[in-house]
Amino acid sequence: MTVHPRLMLAALLLAPLASPAGAQESAQVLIDRCTASVCVAQLTPPQLLAEARKLVEAGRYAEARPMLAALGNIPALKLETRFLRGFVAAKTGDHAGAASIYKQILSDDPAQTRVRLELAREMLAMGHAASADRQFKIAEQDKDLPIDVARTIRAVRDVIRSKRAWRVDVDFGLVPDSNINNATGADTINVLWGGGTLPLTLDANARARSGLGETASISAGVRLPIAAKASMLVDFDGSGTNYAGASFDDYQVQLAAGPELRPSERVSFSAEAVGAQRWYGGNVVSRQTGAKLGGQAVLGRSDRVGVQLDLRHTIALFDRDYSGWQGSAYATYEHALTRSLVVSTGLFVRRDWLKAETYSSTEVGAIGGIGGELPHGINFGISGTLSRAHYDAAMWLFSLEPRGDWRYTARATLGNRKIRVLGFSPQVSVSYTRTDSSIAYYANDRVRVRFALARYF
């Protein structure tokens, strides 16, 4: 993809320097003062670095390279040396090499905003606008940025969003799961019978089963400009897990498309039509059509608020009593604790208007999480939800009172983008879900561990 010249110019305004600490005044280098054909000098590593920096500032990259190579094994000068190597690679047209060096620096120290800006510039040069925008977004959260630089970053991001951009995230791996059928752990349950209760022993297929599955997911999206401050969004998400046999295989896809409006740099709105389908046990079990509306606003440099409304009609092919409408609303708040660490919280409400009142319900809950990048290429995320669900009518087989649930989820993810195998990085996540229900048949818990390789294009 060709980057518009205005986009490149805006990016160049961000970083015309020669080192993370800032450029120094150009001065004559040592080799220019040599009068003999062979010049011998004894320099300390900092002095050699200073000479290399002068050569870089003067655009004499071929002469600077041997000096930077010699400095490569000096731990105290590692940051400066690697940055200059990346800068030289960028100036000589090796944008992929420069980006790789900048990524190495950020893997060790994600707080290097200046390096992140240079990485974003190289991403633009290679046509990776979405990746560049992600780097600019993180850099923008640096509270120490000069006002004019922060303003330029916002302008660059606005230009990026006005251009065609795409993203693709792919992962695959193995999933040990304590409850592949998401069933109760009880061996017997009580049902109402003749004015009393009768214990029934559950069949093995109705109780929780553990298993090991293969899993994969893909998330892709494209933004197509349609006006000065409007774009068309197209998003596709697919995921699936395969277990031994076909009874508990679970696959789902979703496609969403619609316009996004950006009345200002800090505010955006979107409206998308949504279609989804799910397969379970080798059969299509549900189809959904609907729409989702969203809006978000940036507050200052480190805060963001968002709202999303989602309304869908479900056709449940496995049991028509589960067919009907589903609606949900989310309100979220994000705060950047540091340049690469974000905490989020929010509230949600969900309503199911299904054909059978016994399956119709209202759920209210809270969500929270923290995540970001750490030194040495480590990225992590921790999140959880707590909610309360009430059903509209009693299930006469189990209780004279409508069902009520407490639901809990927790998830932790750990990855390392510094480690790469054919562009894929290792990632492990552990999730725990639990339902405490007034009806024992619907009470369950589940632990799912996911070992995966992920790639972000």
C-alpha positions in Angstrom: 0.0 0.0 0.0 1.4 3.4 -0.9 1.5 6.0 1.8 0.3 9.4 0.9 3.1 12.1 0.9 1.2 14.2 3.4 1.2 11.3 5.8 5.0 10.8 5.4 5.6 14.6 5.9 3.5 14.6 9.1 5.5 11.6 10.4 8.8 13.2 9.5 7.9 16.2 11.7 7.9 13.9 14.7 11.5 12.6 14.6 14.2 14.3 12.6 16.8 13.6 15.4 19.8 11.4 15.6 19.6 9.9 19.1 17.0 9.2 21.8 18.6 11.9 24.0 18.5 14.5 21.2 20.9 15.7 18.5 24.1 17.5 19.3 25.7 20.2 17.2 27.7 18.8 14.3 31.5 18.9 14.7 34.5 17.6 12.8 35.1 13.9 13.3 38.4 12.4 14.3 39.0 10.7 10.9 38.9 14.1 9.2 41.8 15.3 11.3 44.0 12.4 10.3 46.8 13.4 7.9 48.5 10.1 7.4 47.2 7.2 5.3 46.9 5.1 8.5 45.4 6.8 11.6 45.7 5.2 15.0 43.8 6.6 18.0 42.8 5.3 21.4 39.2 6.1 22.3 37.0 5.1 25.2 33.6 3.6 24.3 31.7 6.9 25.0 34.2 8.8 22.8 33.8 6.3 20.0 30.0 6.6 20.3 30.3 10.4 20.1 32.4 10.0 16.9 29.8 7.6 15.4 27.0 10.1 16.3 28.8 12.9 14.5 29.1 10.7 11.4 25.4 9.8 11.5 24.4 13.5 11.9 26.6 14.3 8.8 24.9 11.5 6.8 28.1 9.5 6.5 26.4 6.2 7.3 28.9 3.9 5.7 31.7 5.3 7.9 29.5 5.1 11.0 28.6 1.4 10.6 31.9 -0.1 11.6 32.0 2.0 14.7 28.5 1.1 15.7 29.3 -2.6 15.1 32.3 -2.3 17.4 30.1 -0.7 20.1 27.5 -3.4 19.9 28.8 -5.5 22.8 29.1 -2.6 25.3 26.1 -3.0 27.7 26.2 0.5 29.0 25.8 2.0 25.5 23.3 -0.6 24.2 20.4 1.8 23.8 22.3 4.6 22.0 24.1 2.1 19.8 21.0 0.2 18.7 19.1 3.4 18.1 21.8 4.8 15.9 21.9 1.5 14.0 18.2 1.7 13.4 18.4 5.3 12.4 21.2 4.4 9.8 19.1 1.5 8.5 16.1 3.8 8.1 18.1 6.5 6.3 19.6 4.0 3.9 16.2 2.6 2.9 16.2 -0.6 5.0 12.9 0.1 6.7 12.3 -3.5 7.7 15.7 -3.7 9.4 15.1 -0.4 11.2 11.7 -1.5 12.4 13.2 -4.8 13.7 15.9 -2.9 15.7 13.4 -0.5 17.1 11.1 -3.4 18.2 14.1 -4.9 20.0 14.7 -1.7 21.9 11.0 -1.5 22.9 10.9 -5.1 23.9 13.6 -4.3 26.5 12.2 -1.0 27.5 8.6 -0.1 26.3 8.9 3.4 27.9 11.1 4.7 25.1 8.6 7.1 23.4 11.2 8.5 21.0 12.0 5.0 19.7 8.3 4.2 19.4 7.8 7.3 17.2 10.6 6.2 15.0 9.1 2.7 14.8 5.7 4.2 13.8 7.5 6.2 11.1 9.1 3.0 9.6 5.7 1.2 9.7 4.3 4.0 7.6 7.2 3.8 5.2 6.4 0.1 4.7 2.7 0.8 4.3 1.6 -0.8 7.6 -0.7 2.1 8.6 -2.7 0.1 11.2 0.5 -0.9 13.0 1.8 2.6 12.9 -1.4 4.0 14.3 -1.0 1.5 17.3 2.4 2.8 18.0 1.3 6.5 17.8 -1.6 5.7 20.1 0.8 4.3 22.8 3.2 7.2 22.3 0.4 9.7 22.7 -0.2 8.6 26.2 3.3 9.9 27.3 2.5 12.8 29.7 5.9 14.3 29.1 5.4 14.9 25.4 5.7 18.5 24.3 2.3 20.0 23.3 3.3 20.5 19.7 4.5 16.9 19.3 1.3 15.6 20.8 -0.7 17.8 18.5 1.3 16.4 15.5 0.7 12.8 16.6 -3.0 13.5 16.6 -2.8 15.0 13.2 -0.9 12.0 11.9 -3.4 9.6 13.3 -6.2 11.5 11.8 -4.6 11.2 8.4 -4.0 7.5 8.9 -7.7 7.0 9.7 -8.6 8.9 6.5 -6.6 6.4 4.4 -7.3 2.8 3.6 -6.0 0.5 6.4 -6.3 -3.2 7.2 -5.4 -5.5 10.0 -5.2 -9.3 10.5 -4.5 -11.1 13.8 -4.1 -14.9 13.7 -3.4 -17.5 16.4 -3.5 -21.2 16.9 -2.7 -23.7 19.6 -3.8 -26.3 22.1 -6.5 -26.0 24.8 -6.7 -28.3 27.9 -10.2 -27.8 29.2 -11.8 -29.0 32.4 -15.4 -28.7 31.1 -15.6 -29.0 27.3 -19.4 -29.3 27.3 -19.9 -26.5 29.9 -22.1 -28.8 32.0 -22.8 -29.3 35.7 -20.4 -31.1 37.9 -23.2 -32.7 39.9 -23.9 -36.5 39.6 -27.5 -36.1 40.7 -30.1 -33.3 40.7 -33.5 -32.8 42.4 -36.7 -32.4 40.3 -40.2 -31.5 41.5 -42.5 -34.5 41.6 -45.8 -35.1 43.2 -45.5 -32.2 45.7 -42.0 -33.2 46.7 -38.5 -33.6 45.2 -37.1 -36.6 43.4 -33.3 -37.1 43.0 -32.3 -38.1 39.4 -28.9 -39.5 38.4 -27.5 -37.6 35.4 -26.3 -39.4 32.3 -22.5 -39.1 31.7 -23.1 -36.9 28.7 -25.0 -34.4 30.9 -22.1 -34.0 33.3 -18.9 -32.0 32.9 -16.2 -33.7 30.8 -12.6 -32.7 30.4 -10.6 -32.8 27.2 -7.8 -31.5 25.0 -8.6 -29.6 21.9 -6.9 -27.8 19.0 -8.0 -24.2 18.6 -7.5 -21.3 16.2 -8.9 -17.8 15.7 -8.7 -15.0 13.2 -9.7 -11.3 13.5 -9.5 -9.1 10.4 -10.7 -5.7 9.5 -10.5 -3.0 6.9 -11.3 0.8 7.0 -12.3 2.3 3.6 -12.5 6.1 3.4 -15.8 7.3 2.0 -15.6 11.0 3.0 -13.4 13.6 4.7 -14.4 12.4 8.2 -16.1 9.1 7.4 -15.0 5.6 6.7 -16.6 2.3 6.0 -15.7 -0.5 8.5 -15.7 -4.2 7.6 -14.7 -6.6 10.4 -14.5 -10.4 10.4 -14.0 -12.7 13.4 -13.8 -16.4 13.4 -12.8 -19.0 16.0 -13.1 -22.7 16.7 -12.0 -25.6 18.9 -11.8 -29.2 17.7 -12.0 -32.0 20.2 -11.7 -35.8 19.7 -14.8 -36.8 17.9 -17.4 -34.2 16.8 -19.8 -34.0 19.8 -18.2 -30.9 21.4 -16.5 -29.2 18.5 -17.4 -25.5 18.6 -17.0 -23.0 15.7 -18.3 -19.5 15.2 -18.0 -16.6 12.7 -19.1 -13.0 12.7 -19.2 -10.3 10.0 -19.9 -6.7 10.7 -19.9 -3.7 8.4 -21.0 -0.1 8.6 -19.9 3.6 8.7 -17.6 5.3 11.2 -17.9 9.1 11.6 -15.1 11.2 13.2 -16.5 14.7 13.9 -13.2 15.6 15.6 -9.8 14.1 16.4 -11.0 12.9 19.8 -14.6 11.7 19.1 -15.9 8.9 16.9 -19.1 7.1 16.3 -19.9 3.8 14.4 -22.9 1.9 13.3 -22.5 -1.7 11.9 -24.8 -4.4 10.7 -23.9 -7.8 12.2 -24.4 -11.4 11.1 -23.1 -14.4 13.0 -23.4 -18.2 12.9 -22.4 -21.0 15.3 -21.7 -24.7 14.8 -21.7 -27.1 17.7 -21.2 -30.8 17.6 -21.0 -30.7 13.8 -24.3 -28.9 13.3 -25.5 -25.3 12.9 -27.1 -24.4 16.2 -27.8 -20.7 15.8 -27.8 -17.7 13.4 -27.9 -14.1 14.4 -28.6 -10.8 12.6 -28.6 -7.4 14.1 -26.7 -4.1 14.6 -24.3 -2.5 16.9 -23.7 1.1 17.7 -20.6 2.5 19.3 -19.1 5.8 20.4 -15.8 6.8 22.1 -14.1 9.9 23.2 -10.5 10.7 24.2 -10.2 12.8 27.4 -6.8 14.4 27.7 -3.8 12.2 26.9 -4.5 9.2 29.1 -8.2 8.7 29.4 -10.9 7.3 27.1 -14.6 6.5 27.5 -16.7 4.4 25.3 -20.3 3.2 24.9 -21.6 0.3 22.8 -25.2 -0.9 22.1 -25.8 -4.3 20.5 -29.2 -5.7 19.4 -29.6 -9.0 17.6 -32.3 -11.5 16.6 -31.4 -15.1 17.2 -32.7 -18.2 15.5 -31.9 -21.2 17.7 -31.9 -24.3 15.5 -31.3 -26.7 18.3 -34.3 -25.5 20.3 -36.8 -22.9 19.1 -37.6 -21.9 22.7 -34.2 -20.1 22.7 -35.0 -18.0 19.6 -35.8 -14.3 20.1 -34.0 -11.0 20.7 -30.9 -10.2 22.6 -29.8 -6.7 23.6 -26.8 -5.4 25.5 -25.2 -2.1 26.5 -21.7 -1.5 27.7 -20.0 1.6 29.2 -16.3 1.5 29.6 -13.5 3.8 30.9 -9.8 3.4 30.2 -6.9 5.1 31.9 -3.2 4.9 30.9 -1.2 4.4 34.1 2.0 4.6 32.1 3.0 4.9 28.4 2.4 1.1 27.9 0.1 0.1 30.8 -3.7 0.6 30.7 -6.4 -0.1 33.3 -10.0 -0.4 32.3 -13.4 -0.7 34.0 -17.0 -0.7 33.0 -20.6 -1.7 33.5 -22.9 -3.7 31.3 -26.5 -4.8 31.1 -27.9 -7.6 28.9 -31.5 -8.5 28.1 -32.8 -11.7 26.4 -36.3 -11.7 25.1 -36.7 -15.3 24.0 -39.7 -17.4 22.9 -39.8 -19.2 26.3 -40.1 -16.9 29.3 -38.2 -19.5 31.4 -35.1 -18.8 29.2 -35.6 -15.0 29.1 -33.5 -13.0 31.5 -31.8 -9.8 32.6 -28.1 -9.7 33.5 -26.3 -6.8 35.1 -22.6 -6.8 35.8 -19.2 -5.0 36.1 -15.9 -5.6 34.3 -12.4 -4.6 35.0 -8.9 -5.3 33.8 -5.3 -4.2 33.4 -2.8 -4.9 30.6 0.1 -3.7 28.6 3.7 -4.1 27.7 6.6 -4.9 30.1 10.4 -4.9 29.5 12.0 -7.8 27.6 9.1 -8.2 25.1 6.6 -9.4 27.7 2.9 -8.4 27.3 0.2 -9.3 29.7 -3.5 -8.9 30.5 -5.6 -9.6 33.6 -9.4 -9.1 33.5 -12.6 -10.3 35.2 -16.3 -9.9 35.4 -19.0 -10.2 38.0 -22.7 -10.3 37.1 -26.1 -11.2 38.4 -28.8 -12.7 36.2 -32.6 -13.1 36.9 -34.9 -15.1 34.7 -38.5 -14.1 33.9 -40.4 -17.3 34.8 -39.9 -20.5 36.9 -38.7 -23.8 35.4 -41.4 -26.0 36.9 -39.3 -29.1 36.6 -36.7 -27.7 39.0 -38.2 -25.0 41.1 -41.3 -22.9 41.9 -39.2 -19.7 41.8 -37.5 -18.2 38.7 -33.9 -19.0 38.3 -31.2 -16.7 39.6 -27.4 -16.8 38.9 -24.2 -15.3 40.1 -21.6 -15.4 37.3 -17.9 -14.9 37.7 -15.1 -14.9 35.1 -11.4 -14.3 35.4 -8.7 -14.4 32.7 -4.9 -13.9 32.6 -2.8 -13.7 29.4 1.0 -13.7 29.1 3.0 -13.5 25.9 6.4 -12.5 24.6 6.6 -10.7 21.2 10.4 -10.7 21.4 10.3 -14.4 20.7 9.3 -15.1 17.1 8.9 -18.3 15.1 8.1 -17.5 11.4 6.6 -14.3 12.7 4.5 -16.0 15.4 5.0 -15.3 19.1 4.1 -17.5 22.1 1.1 -16.7 24.2 -0.5 -18.6 27.1 -3.8 -17.7 28.7 -5.8 -19.2 31.6 -9.5 -18.5 32.0 -11.9 -19.5 34.8 -15.7 -19.3 34.7 -18.1 -20.1 37.4 -21.9 -20.0 37.7 -23.6 -20.3 41.1 -27.2 -20.9 40.3 -30.4 -21.4 42.3 -30.9 -24.5 40.2 -28.1 -27.0 40.7 -28.4 -28.3 37.1 -27.1 -24.9 35.8 -24.3 -24.5 38.3 -20.8 -25.2 36.9 -17.2 -24.1 36.7 -14.6 -24.3 34.0 -10.9 -23.9 33.7 -9.4 -23.4 30.2 -5.7 -23.1 29.4 -4.7 -21.9 26.0 -1.2 -22.4 24.6 -1.0 -20.6 21.3 1.3 -18.9 18.7 0.0 -15.5 17.6 0.9 -13.2 14.8 -0.3 -9.6 14.3 -0.1 -8.3 10.7 
